[in-house]
Amino acid sequence: MNQTATIPGDQGLTDEALDLQRRARNYVEDVLIPLEQEAELLHGRLPEETIRLVKERALAAGLTGGLHKSENGGQGWSKTEWFLVEEQLGRSTNAISWHIPNGYNVWDLAAEKHVEKWLKPLLRGEARDAYAVTERGAGSDPSGIETTAVRTEGGFRINGEKWFVTSGDVADVLVVMANLDEGGELLPTLFVVDKSLGGVETIEDPGFTHSYPDGHPTIRFEDVEVEEDDVIGGVGGGDEVQKAWFAEERLGIAARGIGSMWRLLEETVEWAVTREQGGSRIIDYQGVSFPLADSATDAAAGRLLTLEVARLIDAGADPKVCHNKASMAKLFVSEAAWRCADRCVQIFGGRGYRRDNVAERFLRELRVDRIWEGTSEIQRLIIARGLEKRGVEALIQ
Ligand SMILES: Cc1cc2nc3c(=O)[nH]c(=O)nc-3n(C[C@H](O)[C@H](O)[C@H](O)COP(=O)(O)OP(=O)(O)OC[C@H]3O[C@@H](n4cnc5c(N)ncnc54)[C@H](O)[C@@H]3O)c2cc1C
């Protein structure tokens, strides 16, 4: 099979990668984009029957569980392949892609018991998970985490409260960061908590700016008893596992942000070349064309940087450098994508303020990418520390 890259920069990708990119693109165009208006009107909550179809089509297209091992039901993609898919998913609004069966990457480190009980059902679309780290007093600075675990006869007892637990409203299982108190020493540890266990309670489920499928509730854990092997990454291994997870998540945010800019520019350029005011096409006014040119330049630059991070991780480059570069990609693209959405709203004029306009939805949806998985300010701190510790050359070459 000899395929041509749909994007000039993708020359040199394997045939498998190009085929994957094409499947993801078709899935987004045929399944996700047609559902956006309905999802927006329903505040993100599509009917069960529609969700079932979204899952089935993703399973048929081989887009589920991308980074997970094939023996566990995943696809075993490289980070570059994952980038290509996430970029396509970023072209659609309302996060309908969250219904594609998947599980957080940390499950790869879980015991066999959890692979069978949780990971495999997650990748078949029969269960949902959520990841709970943030707390009232611990956001950008996780050292303030107050959720604790203590040893019991058969395992651990967890107490605490987690904020902004994405999908916590629909999840069957939660991965919870808590400090295990071992004789006064606090060991950051990830626990697997079945949401149906006694003592797990949702205490608040506030509304947020976007119209997404799942909520971000506050969940309290009161004397929740888990078993000895309900730990991921080992006792005290929570921080290390999380570092690896952050680099990957930040890469994903950047990849989706590029897809969003791509769609925004396509729709806005089409509008700007057809809309006429004052006797001219509006694209002939520099006040309209220059912001588009700036956003296209941002998208192209962000794409190169993000793809480079994916390729570096695949090539086994120094994880610390990859971590720094993933922060650069997340910082650059999340800020550029939101600027792009803001410019596109302006170019659509009054139509850009309607909820049935793609730019209006992206303007609300892209804002959180500058906050979650580490705010823009935290990314800058990480990059600045990297400059000091690893040197300018390591970060920019
Ligand atoms: C929709 C949504 C979904 C989320 N999903 C999850 C989830 O699934 N699981 C989870 O665990 N968390 C989740 N979060 C939490 C998210 O990761 C945090 O909101 C984020 O890390 C910021 O923490 P904070 O909100 O406590 O803000 P704070 O840390 O209180 O920061 C407030 C402001 O101060 C700035 N600031 C803080 N420290 C510094 C510093 N050292 N230097 C400069 N500026 C600084 C920040 O950049 C920010 O502008 C989610 C958040 C949102 C909004």
The ligand as an SDF file (V2000), in Angstrom:
LIG
                    3D

 53 58  0  0  0  0  0  0  0  0999 V2000
  -12.5230   21.4500   33.8530 C   0  0  0  0  0  0  0  0  0  0  0  0
  -11.4350   20.9700   34.7230 C   0  0  0  0  0  0  0  0  0  0  0  0
  -11.1430   19.6130   34.7880 C   0  0  0  0  0  0  0  0  0  0  0  0
  -10.1310   19.1410   35.6230 C   0  0  0  0  0  0  0  0  0  0  0  0
   -9.9190   17.7820   35.7190 N   0  0  0  0  0  0  0  0  0  0  0  0
   -9.0780   17.3000   36.6660 C   0  0  0  0  0  0  0  0  0  0  0  0
   -8.9610   15.8870   36.9030 C   0  0  0  0  0  0  0  0  0  0  0  0
   -9.5760   15.0710   36.2160 O   0  0  0  0  0  0  0  0  0  0  0  0
   -8.1600   15.4620   37.9200 N   0  0  0  0  0  0  0  0  0  0  0  0
   -7.4590   16.3390   38.6870 C   0  0  0  0  0  0  0  0  0  0  0  0
   -6.7570   15.8910   39.5850 O   0  0  0  0  0  0  0  0  0  0  0  0
   -7.5240   17.6870   38.4920 N   0  0  0  0  0  0  0  0  0  0  0  0
   -8.3270   18.1810   37.4930 C   0  0  0  0  0  0  0  0  0  0  0  0
   -8.4380   19.5470   37.2920 N   0  0  0  0  0  0  0  0  0  0  0  0
   -7.6860   20.4550   38.1410 C   0  0  0  0  0  0  0  0  0  0  0  0
   -6.6200   21.2540   37.4170 C   0  0  0  0  0  0  0  0  0  0  0  0
   -5.5140   20.4350   37.1250 O   0  0  0  0  0  0  0  0  0  0  0  0
   -6.2750   22.4550   38.3250 C   0  0  0  0  0  0  0  0  0  0  0  0
   -7.3780   23.3410   38.2720 O   0  0  0  0  0  0  0  0  0  0  0  0
   -4.9980   23.1630   37.9050 C   0  0  0  0  0  0  0  0  0  0  0  0
   -3.8640   22.3510   38.1190 O   0  0  0  0  0  0  0  0  0  0  0  0
   -4.8040   24.4910   38.6900 C   0  0  0  0  0  0  0  0  0  0  0  0
   -4.9860   24.3060   40.0530 O   0  0  0  0  0  0  0  0  0  0  0  0
   -5.9950   25.2660   40.8580 P   0  0  0  0  0  0  0  0  0  0  0  0
   -7.2820   25.3090   40.1130 O   0  0  0  0  0  0  0  0  0  0  0  0
   -6.0410   24.8340   42.2640 O   0  0  0  0  0  0  0  0  0  0  0  0
   -5.3760   26.7150   40.7490 O   0  0  0  0  0  0  0  0  0  0  0  0
   -4.2040   27.3140   41.6970 P   0  0  0  0  0  0  0  0  0  0  0  0
   -3.0870   26.3450   41.7960 O   0  0  0  0  0  0  0  0  0  0  0  0
   -4.8040   27.8200   42.9470 O   0  0  0  0  0  0  0  0  0  0  0  0
   -3.7000   28.5440   40.8260 O   0  0  0  0  0  0  0  0  0  0  0  0
   -4.4100   29.7770   40.7550 C   0  0  0  0  0  0  0  0  0  0  0  0
   -3.6040   30.7290   39.8570 C   0  0  0  0  0  0  0  0  0  0  0  0
   -2.3080   30.9600   40.4600 O   0  0  0  0  0  0  0  0  0  0  0  0
   -1.2890   30.6450   39.5320 C   0  0  0  0  0  0  0  0  0  0  0  0
   -0.1380   30.0700   40.2270 N   0  0  0  0  0  0  0  0  0  0  0  0
   -0.1380   29.0830   41.1590 C   0  0  0  0  0  0  0  0  0  0  0  0
    1.1100   28.7900   41.5460 N   0  0  0  0  0  0  0  0  0  0  0  0
    1.9340   29.5970   40.8360 C   0  0  0  0  0  0  0  0  0  0  0  0
    3.3500   29.7820   40.7700 C   0  0  0  0  0  0  0  0  0  0  0  0
    4.1850   29.0330   41.5170 N   0  0  0  0  0  0  0  0  0  0  0  0
    3.8450   30.7010   39.9040 N   0  0  0  0  0  0  0  0  0  0  0  0
    3.0130   31.4450   39.1350 C   0  0  0  0  0  0  0  0  0  0  0  0
    1.6660   31.3170   39.1480 N   0  0  0  0  0  0  0  0  0  0  0  0
    1.1400   30.4050   39.9880 C   0  0  0  0  0  0  0  0  0  0  0  0
   -1.9090   29.6160   38.5880 C   0  0  0  0  0  0  0  0  0  0  0  0
   -1.2240   29.5640   37.3390 O   0  0  0  0  0  0  0  0  0  0  0  0
   -3.3370   30.1700   38.4760 C   0  0  0  0  0  0  0  0  0  0  0  0
   -3.3620   31.1960   37.5110 O   0  0  0  0  0  0  0  0  0  0  0  0
   -9.3980   20.0420   36.4060 C   0  0  0  0  0  0  0  0  0  0  0  0
   -9.6720   21.4310   36.3210 C   0  0  0  0  0  0  0  0  0  0  0  0
  -10.6680   21.8840   35.4930 C   0  0  0  0  0  0  0  0  0  0  0  0
  -10.9650   23.3650   35.4390 C   0  0  0  0  0  0  0  0  0  0  0  0
  1  2  1  0
  2  3  1  0
  2 52  2  0
  3  4  2  0
  4  5  1  0
  4 50  1  0
  5  6  2  0
  6  7  1  0
  6 13  1  0
  7  8  2  0
  7  9  1  0
  9 10  1  0
 10 11  2  0
 10 12  1  0
 12 13  2  0
 13 14  1  0
 14 15  1  0
 14 50  1  0
 15 16  1  0
 16 17  1  0
 16 18  1  0
 18 19  1  0
 18 20  1  0
 20 21  1  0
 20 22  1  0
 22 23  1  0
 23 24  1  0
 24 25  2  0
 24 26  1  0
 24 27  1  0
 27 28  1  0
 28 29  2  0
 28 30  1  0
 28 31  1  0
 31 32  1  0
 32 33  1  0
 33 34  1  0
 33 48  1  0
 34 35  1  0
 35 36  1  0
 35 46  1  0
 36 37  1  0
 36 45  1  0
 37 38  2  0
 38 39  1  0
 39 40  1  0
 39 45  2  0
 40 41  1  0
 40 42  2  0
 42 43  1  0
 43 44  2  0
 44 45  1  0
 46 47  1  0
 46 48  1  0
 48 49  1  0
 50 51  2  0
 51 52  1  0
 52 53  1  0
M  END
$$$$
